[in-house]
């Protein structure tokens, strides 16, 4: 009896899907489901950001002045990702942000806000409103270079009607302190027995070194996935431009211990970037360099040959970017990620998908088509750790978010990535806007990570390397979807509904 072999292959391979004449974005197709024989908790999200650096979570923040400074970089590194410090600042300011990340010790606040006895209660009110905390150490002159002489907490000022009273008149002068070198456990015990909210840590001269907060200890968690270097310090990256001033910037960043440099150019395939890569690799051999941005194989080839340890992919897909609209240059992001990843794989160079990510599904797709790590701006912009203050508009709690090519950001130095810093007429390739409050990165990243693990389970793969192996051998299958299929794949045909928020308490 003649038997017939049944072809069980469904959908299309990555090559078949993404090699057509039409560029595709993350929402233009779906990954077909695989076989489930493991739990989401079995999924390993570890991946490389560069040749020599791996992260436990494939999540990094964009070097934008409304996204990444030291607070963001610390929070992400603790969660297993990494922050890339922006360069819309002086060299000293950028170095200080990197220093704060490198000096961070879990549970110890190493750069607390301090005031002098000449400051007023009103000054404290402003700090409380802006940063949502009180309990401020008082030193002789309001700096770290003078002795600690008191602390002001809510109980000292709650019932004072005159907010112009100087803090020297209301501060608590009888202090319980900890000595430099004290462990977090010992600090916790002192706070428990003293029933104090804050414990200043001082050196042998009485100078303030750090602060331990009871509220921080109560919510303090262990971070087994924290991104750390060989000296057990948190990892952090920093962006530089291709301008000559960046040679000095790189040197200063290297001296403070930065883990990698991201050369931040909107179009990375240039003689300027190639020269910068060669300069860094010849002078700082153990410093990894991420080059970009790129979207084609030819761009990748030039930067890899120059010595790039990783590639940043994306030209125009960001939510605040209008490069494609303004310049008519770029590439659809999914096609760009697949094509560049496919090429860079031959050289064992990881690819960072930068831009166009607005959901867990977008992250999953980017990883499924070859990216090793995802870089995000708007996803992190509304968190507590992002620079800037919250404000309200139409009852919504928001934070400012702007493209580095917006006119507003370019005035502050963002045009260094567009080779236009000396041009009198500036053409914006980005806009300024606002994003909704998402809460703390400490809660937000675990939410994203759990969603990714569940997505990987649906696809049938336990890790990013296994997912990439299936992509390139054709076992991972995809399917295009029409506009009506995209509409059907989201909420539809309801009279009303509550949209789930990504803000995690």
C-alpha positions, 0 to 999 in steps of 0.5 A: 500500500502506497503511503503519502508523506504529508507536508506539515510545514506551515507559514514562512521562514524568516528568509522567505518572509523578510526578503521580499520587495516590501519592508515590514515592521513588527506588527506586519506578521506573527510568529507561529506557535511552537511546541510547549514542554516547559514552563515560563520560569524555565526561559533564560533571557540572557543575551549579548549586548556586545562581543564581550558583554552579556546581560541577564535581560535583553533590555537597554535604555536609549541614550536620550536626555529624557530617558537615561541618566544615573538613576535609570542606569542603576535601576536597569543594571540591578534588574539585569539590563543596562542603561546608556548615559546620554551626552547632551551634557558636559564631559564632567556631567556625563562622567559623574552619572557613570561614577554614580552607577559604578559607586552604587551599593545596593541599599546605600544611597551614595549621593543623597540630597543634602542641605545646610542649616541656612536653608529653609523649610520651604527648600525642603518642601520643594525637594519633597514635592519634586523627589517625593521623599524627605529626611534630609541630612544637614552638613555645615555648608550643605556639601560633602566636604563639611561635617554632618551636624543634623537631619530634618525629617517630617516630624521636625517640620510638619506643624511649623506654620512658617516655612521660612524658618531655617533648618538649623532651628528645627533639625534633629542634632542628636544623631545615630550614625553608622561608620564607613564599612558597615554592612547593610545587615548591620545598618538594618539592625541599627534602624530597627533598634533606634526606630529611626527612618534614616541612618547617615553613614559617616567617615572618621572625620564626621563627613557624610558618605552615604545614607540608609533609608528604612523605607528602602530597606523595607522594599529592598530585594536581592537582585541575582540578575544584576549586570556587574563587571569583574569587580562586582560593580554595576555595568553602565554604557555611555554615548559619544558623538563622532566629533573631536571633543569625544576623544577627550570624553571617551578618555574620561569615561574610560578612566571612571570605568565605563563598560562600553561606548555607544557611538551615537549617530543617526546614520552610522555609515560614515568616515567619521564613525569609522575613525572613531571606532578605530581610535577607541579600539587602538587606544582602549583595547578592552573597551567594547564599542557599539556602532551605528545606527545601521539598516543595511548589510553594506553599512554593517560591513564597514563598521564591523571591519573598523572594529565594532563589537556590536551594532545598533539598528534602526533609522526612523522607527522611533515614536518621536522620530520623523527621519523617514518622513523628513529625509525619505531615508531609512528602512522598515524596522523588522526588515532592517533587524533581520537583514543586519542580524543575518549579516552580523551573525557571520562575524559573531557580532550582536545586533541591538534593535533600536526603535519601534518598540511599544509592547512586549510583543514588539520585543519578542518579534525583534528577538525572534528575527535576530536581535540580541538586545532591544534598546528602548526610549519611550518604554522607559521614558515615563518611569520614575527613574527617567529624568524630569518631573511629572506633570498633569494634563487632562487628568493624566500623569505624564513625563516629557519625552523628546527626540534627540533630533527635536529642535528642543534637544538640538539646542541642548546639544543633541544635534551632535549625532546629526553632523549639523552642530554648526549649521545655522538652519536646523532641520528637526528629525524628531519631536517633543511630546509626553508619555504616561507614568509607568511607575518604577523600573524596579517593577516594570522590568520584571513585568516585561521579563515575565511577558517575554518568558510567556511569549518564548513559551508560546513560540516553543524556545527556552532561550534567545540562542535557541530562538536564533538557531531556529530562525536561521535553520528555518524551523521558526515560522512566520506569517504575514497578516493583513490590516484586517487581521491586525485589527482582529488581533487587537481589541475589537467589537466592544462597546467599551473596555478598559485598556490595560496599563503598563504601569506596575505598582 
